[in-house]
Amino acid sequence: MPRPRKRRRIGQAPPAVFFKPQGVPLEQLRGVVLSLEGFEALRLVDALGLSQEEAAARMEVSRPTLCRILGEARSVVARAITAGWAIRVEQEAPDEAGRPAPPCRGRGCGRRRGAPQPEEEPS
């Protein structure tokens, strides 16, 4: 039996949770899910310019774990941008019974990831 997944620390909620190509109806789009931990890794490393060591410390994960999270997030975003797909940033963790939040309406948006825990950003 695998060990339980460790909760990641999330410093800031996404300002928007859905991105799609302009001019394409949602019903016609495929979609991908960017995990909340992937969003946080992208925010810390790519947007804020922190080193992977600093970002890993903020998320309370090891540097190799952050590297895996970051690689997955970059892959999801790159696939969506190059293929013209919608991106949904996951918002809700699975409940106590392990049931995921409802998927987005676009095709392929139903995939779920771990259960990160929000935190407040230090001032």
C-alpha atoms as an extended CHARMM CRD file, in Angstrom:
* protein
*
       123  EXT
         1         1  MET       CA              0.0000000000        0.0000000000        0.0000000000  PROA      1               0.0000000000
         2         2  PRO       CA              1.4930000000        3.3930000000       -0.9550000000  PROA      2               0.0000000000
         3         3  ARG       CA              2.0710000000        5.9330000000        1.7340000000  PROA      3               0.0000000000
         4         4  PRO       CA             -0.3860000000        8.8490000000        2.0400000000  PROA      4               0.0000000000
         5         5  ARG       CA              0.3120000000       11.8690000000       -0.1520000000  PROA      5               0.0000000000
         6         6  LYS       CA              1.8400000000       14.8210000000        1.7090000000  PROA      6               0.0000000000
         7         7  ARG       CA             -0.1310000000       18.0600000000        1.5070000000  PROA      7               0.0000000000
         8         8  ARG       CA              1.6920000000       20.8670000000       -0.3200000000  PROA      8               0.0000000000
         9         9  ARG       CA              1.7100000000       24.4570000000        0.9060000000  PROA      9               0.0000000000
        10        10  ILE       CA              0.1070000000       26.8900000000       -1.5250000000  PROA      10              0.0000000000
        11        11  GLY       CA              0.9670000000       30.5550000000       -1.0340000000  PROA      11              0.0000000000
        12        12  GLN       CA             -1.5550000000       32.2180000000       -3.3140000000  PROA      12              0.0000000000
        13        13  ALA       CA             -4.7600000000       31.1690000000       -4.9950000000  PROA      13              0.0000000000
        14        14  PRO       CA             -4.8760000000       31.6430000000       -8.7710000000  PROA      14              0.0000000000
        15        15  PRO       CA             -6.5110000000       34.9390000000       -9.8070000000  PROA      15              0.0000000000
        16        16  ALA       CA             -8.3340000000       33.0190000000      -12.5790000000  PROA      16              0.0000000000
        17        17  VAL       CA             -8.9810000000       29.2940000000      -12.7640000000  PROA      17              0.0000000000
        18        18  PHE       CA             -9.8300000000       28.8370000000      -16.4190000000  PROA      18              0.0000000000
        19        19  PHE       CA             -7.9670000000       29.8850000000      -19.5630000000  PROA      19              0.0000000000
        20        20  LYS       CA             -9.0920000000       29.1780000000      -23.1160000000  PROA      20              0.0000000000
        21        21  PRO       CA             -8.2190000000       30.2860000000      -26.6200000000  PROA      21              0.0000000000
        22        22  GLN       CA            -10.0960000000       33.3950000000      -27.7140000000  PROA      22              0.0000000000
        23        23  GLY       CA            -12.9460000000       32.9090000000      -30.1610000000  PROA      23              0.0000000000
        24        24  VAL       CA            -13.3890000000       29.1470000000      -29.6980000000  PROA      24              0.0000000000
        25        25  PRO       CA            -16.5760000000       27.9520000000      -27.9630000000  PROA      25              0.0000000000
        26        26  LEU       CA            -15.8740000000       25.9040000000      -24.8380000000  PROA      26              0.0000000000
        27        27  GLU       CA            -17.9110000000       22.9710000000      -26.1320000000  PROA      27              0.0000000000
        28        28  GLN       CA            -15.4540000000       22.5880000000      -29.0270000000  PROA      28              0.0000000000
        29        29  LEU       CA            -12.3030000000       22.6180000000      -26.8680000000  PROA      29              0.0000000000
        30        30  ARG       CA            -10.2640000000       19.8630000000      -25.3320000000  PROA      30              0.0000000000
        31        31  GLY       CA             -8.9790000000       20.7720000000      -21.9180000000  PROA      31              0.0000000000
        32        32  VAL       CA             -6.2550000000       19.9210000000      -19.4500000000  PROA      32              0.0000000000
        33        33  VAL       CA             -6.0330000000       20.3200000000      -15.6950000000  PROA      33              0.0000000000
        34        34  LEU       CA             -3.1150000000       22.1430000000      -14.1140000000  PROA      34              0.0000000000
        35        35  SER       CA             -2.7770000000       20.9870000000      -10.5190000000  PROA      35              0.0000000000
        36        36  LEU       CA             -2.8320000000       23.6510000000       -7.8310000000  PROA      36              0.0000000000
        37        37  GLU       CA              0.6320000000       22.5100000000       -6.7260000000  PROA      37              0.0000000000
        38        38  GLY       CA              1.7950000000       22.8420000000      -10.3560000000  PROA      38              0.0000000000
        39        39  PHE       CA              0.3650000000       26.3620000000      -10.4750000000  PROA      39              0.0000000000
        40        40  GLU       CA              2.2260000000       27.2120000000       -7.2620000000  PROA      40              0.0000000000
        41        41  ALA       CA              5.5120000000       25.7870000000       -8.5580000000  PROA      41              0.0000000000
        42        42  LEU       CA              5.1930000000       27.8080000000      -11.7890000000  PROA      42              0.0000000000
        43        43  ARG       CA              4.3370000000       30.9300000000       -9.7960000000  PROA      43              0.0000000000
        44        44  LEU       CA              7.2870000000       30.6030000000       -7.4410000000  PROA      44              0.0000000000
        45        45  VAL       CA              9.9760000000       29.5470000000       -9.9310000000  PROA      45              0.0000000000
        46        46  ASP       CA              8.9360000000       31.1090000000      -13.2320000000  PROA      46              0.0000000000
        47        47  ALA       CA              6.8980000000       34.1580000000      -12.1920000000  PROA      47              0.0000000000
        48        48  LEU       CA              8.7050000000       35.1960000000       -8.9900000000  PROA      48              0.0000000000
        49        49  GLY       CA             12.1280000000       33.9560000000      -10.0780000000  PROA      49              0.0000000000
        50        50  LEU       CA             12.9010000000       31.9700000000       -6.9340000000  PROA      50              0.0000000000
        51        51  SER       CA             15.4490000000       29.1760000000       -7.0850000000  PROA      51              0.0000000000
        52        52  GLN       CA             14.1230000000       25.6400000000       -6.9630000000  PROA      52              0.0000000000
        53        53  GLU       CA             15.5980000000       25.2860000000       -3.4600000000  PROA      53              0.0000000000
        54        54  GLU       CA             13.7340000000       28.3910000000       -2.2270000000  PROA      54              0.0000000000
        55        55  ALA       CA             10.4840000000       27.3500000000       -3.9110000000  PROA      55              0.0000000000
        56        56  ALA       CA             10.7400000000       23.8170000000       -2.4860000000  PROA      56              0.0000000000
        57        57  ALA       CA             11.2240000000       25.2520000000        0.9960000000  PROA      57              0.0000000000
        58        58  ARG       CA              8.1440000000       27.4650000000        0.6150000000  PROA      58              0.0000000000
        59        59  MET       CA              6.0380000000       24.5220000000       -0.5570000000  PROA      59              0.0000000000
        60        60  GLU       CA              7.5270000000       22.2690000000        2.1410000000  PROA      60              0.0000000000
        61        61  VAL       CA              8.6430000000       19.6050000000       -0.3380000000  PROA      61              0.0000000000
        62        62  SER       CA             12.0560000000       18.3060000000       -1.3720000000  PROA      62              0.0000000000
        63        63  ARG       CA             13.8320000000       19.8870000000       -4.3400000000  PROA      63              0.0000000000
        64        64  PRO       CA             13.4690000000       16.7140000000       -6.4590000000  PROA      64              0.0000000000
        65        65  THR       CA              9.7250000000       16.6850000000       -5.7140000000  PROA      65              0.0000000000
        66        66  LEU       CA              9.4420000000       20.3400000000       -6.7200000000  PROA      66              0.0000000000
        67        67  CYS       CA             11.3510000000       19.5490000000       -9.9150000000  PROA      67              0.0000000000
        68        68  ARG       CA              8.8430000000       16.7880000000      -10.7790000000  PROA      68              0.0000000000
        69        69  ILE       CA              5.8670000000       19.0500000000      -10.0070000000  PROA      69              0.0000000000
        70        70  LEU       CA              7.3740000000       21.8620000000      -12.0900000000  PROA      70              0.0000000000
        71        71  GLY       CA              8.1290000000       19.5500000000      -15.0150000000  PROA      71              0.0000000000
        72        72  GLU       CA              4.5560000000       18.2360000000      -15.0590000000  PROA      72              0.0000000000
        73        73  ALA       CA              3.1210000000       21.7660000000      -14.8550000000  PROA      73              0.0000000000
        74        74  ARG       CA              5.3170000000       23.0650000000      -17.6690000000  PROA      74              0.0000000000
        75        75  SER       CA              4.3590000000       20.0740000000      -19.8110000000  PROA      75              0.0000000000
        76        76  VAL       CA              0.6290000000       20.6310000000      -19.2230000000  PROA      76              0.0000000000
        77        77  VAL       CA              0.8650000000       24.3330000000      -20.0750000000  PROA      77              0.0000000000
        78        78  ALA       CA              3.0490000000       23.7220000000      -23.1440000000  PROA      78              0.0000000000
        79        79  ARG       CA              0.7140000000       21.0240000000      -24.5010000000  PROA      79              0.0000000000
        80        80  ALA       CA             -2.3230000000       23.2670000000      -24.0020000000  PROA      80              0.0000000000
        81        81  ILE       CA             -0.7500000000       26.3260000000      -25.6160000000  PROA      81              0.0000000000
        82        82  THR       CA              0.6580000000       24.4910000000      -28.6210000000  PROA      82              0.0000000000
        83        83  ALA       CA             -2.5550000000       22.5170000000      -29.2550000000  PROA      83              0.0000000000
        84        84  GLY       CA             -5.0110000000       25.3630000000      -28.5420000000  PROA      84              0.0000000000
        85        85  TRP       CA             -6.5890000000       23.6320000000      -25.5400000000  PROA      85              0.0000000000
        86        86  ALA       CA             -8.2530000000       25.1040000000      -22.4780000000  PROA      86              0.0000000000
        87        87  ILE       CA             -6.4350000000       25.0450000000      -19.1150000000  PROA      87              0.0000000000
        88        88  ARG       CA             -8.2980000000       24.6650000000      -15.8210000000  PROA      88              0.0000000000
        89        89  VAL       CA             -6.3790000000       25.2390000000      -12.5970000000  PROA      89              0.0000000000
        90        90  GLU       CA             -7.7390000000       22.7950000000      -10.0460000000  PROA      90              0.0000000000
        91        91  GLN       CA             -9.2410000000       24.4750000000       -7.0220000000  PROA      91              0.0000000000
        92        92  GLU       CA            -10.7230000000       21.9590000000       -4.6630000000  PROA      92              0.0000000000
        93        93  ALA       CA             -9.0660000000       18.9990000000       -3.0330000000  PROA      93              0.0000000000
        94        94  PRO       CA            -10.8580000000       15.6590000000       -2.9240000000  PROA      94              0.0000000000
        95        95  ASP       CA            -13.1840000000       15.3250000000        0.0550000000  PROA      95              0.0000000000
        96        96  GLU       CA            -12.7130000000       12.9390000000        2.9890000000  PROA      96              0.0000000000
        97        97  ALA       CA            -14.1510000000       10.0450000000        0.9930000000  PROA      97              0.0000000000
        98        98  GLY       CA            -11.6740000000       10.7010000000       -1.8260000000  PROA      98              0.0000000000
        99        99  ARG       CA            -14.2950000000       11.9600000000       -4.2710000000  PROA      99              0.0000000000
       100       100  PRO       CA            -12.8610000000       14.6350000000       -6.5850000000  PROA      100             0.0000000000
       101       101  ALA       CA            -14.4810000000       17.9540000000       -7.3360000000  PROA      101             0.0000000000
       102       102  PRO       CA            -16.6540000000       17.9520000000      -10.4700000000  PROA      102             0.0000000000
       103       103  PRO       CA            -14.6270000000       18.1500000000      -13.7020000000  PROA      103             0.0000000000
       104       104  CYS       CA            -14.7510000000       21.1520000000      -16.0220000000  PROA      104             0.0000000000
       105       105  ARG       CA            -17.0520000000       21.0460000000      -19.0550000000  PROA      105             0.0000000000
       106       106  GLY       CA            -14.2990000000       20.7630000000      -21.7000000000  PROA      106             0.0000000000
       107       107  ARG       CA            -13.1760000000       17.3160000000      -22.8690000000  PROA      107             0.0000000000
       108       108  GLY       CA            -10.1970000000       15.9540000000      -20.9560000000  PROA      108             0.0000000000
       109       109  CYS       CA            -10.5620000000       18.2640000000      -17.9490000000  PROA      109             0.0000000000
       110       110  GLY       CA            -11.6350000000       15.5610000000      -15.4760000000  PROA      110             0.0000000000
       111       111  ARG       CA             -8.1560000000       14.4440000000      -14.3760000000  PROA      111             0.0000000000
       112       112  ARG       CA             -7.3830000000       15.1200000000      -10.7090000000  PROA      112             0.0000000000
       113       113  ARG       CA             -4.2000000000       15.5220000000       -8.7160000000  PROA      113             0.0000000000
       114       114  GLY       CA             -3.2610000000       15.6100000000       -5.0310000000  PROA      114             0.0000000000
       115       115  ALA       CA             -4.7780000000       17.6910000000       -2.2610000000  PROA      115             0.0000000000
       116       116  PRO       CA             -2.7120000000       20.8120000000       -1.6250000000  PROA      116             0.0000000000
       117       117  GLN       CA             -3.4220000000       22.9600000000        1.3900000000  PROA      117             0.0000000000
       118       118  PRO       CA             -3.7940000000       26.7490000000        0.9500000000  PROA      118             0.0000000000
       119       119  GLU       CA             -1.7490000000       29.1100000000        3.0640000000  PROA      119             0.0000000000
       120       120  GLU       CA             -1.4600000000       32.8590000000        3.3690000000  PROA      120             0.0000000000
       121       121  GLU       CA              1.4430000000       34.5580000000        1.6280000000  PROA      121             0.0000000000
       122       122  PRO       CA              3.9040000000       36.1330000000        4.0960000000  PROA      122             0.0000000000
       123       123  SER       CA              3.9770000000       39.9340000000        3.8470000000  PROA      123             0.0000000000
